Amino acid sequence: MTTPEPQSSSPQSPEPVSKDRVYRSPAGLAGGVLLLALALWLGIDAVVAGEGRTPWVALAALLFLVPSSPPTPCGPRSSPTTTGCGCAIPSG
C-alpha cells in the first residue's frame, strides 16, 4: 500500500511570467553584417564575372549561406518536445 504525498500548508506561488529575451552584442551584429556583406560581394562578383560552373556554384553557395529569415531563439515554450528552433529537448 502506498502512502499519499504530504500536503504542504502554504500554497506555492506560480513562477513570474515574463517575456523571453534575447541579447545580442553590437559587436556580434556588426561582425555578422560585415561577413554577410563580404559573402555577397564575393558571390555576386563570381556570378557576374565567373566562367563555366563558377556562377552556378556561387549561386548555390549564396543560397546556402545567406539567411532567408531571422534566427529564432531556442526556448522551451514552443512545445513539449521541441523548442522554437527545432532543437530537441531531452526527455527525463
Residue pairs with C-beta under 8 A, 6 or more apart in sequence:
20 73
20 75
20 77
22 73
36 66
39 62
39 65
39 66
40 62
40 66
42 58
43 58
43 59
43 61
43 62
43 65
44 58
44 62
46 54
46 55
46 57
46 58
47 55
47 58
47 59
47 62
48 55
50 58
71 85
72 84
72 85
73 84
73 85
74 83
74 84
74 85
74 87
75 83
75 84
76 83
76 89
77 84
78 84
80 89
81 88
81 89
81 91
82 88
82 89
83 89
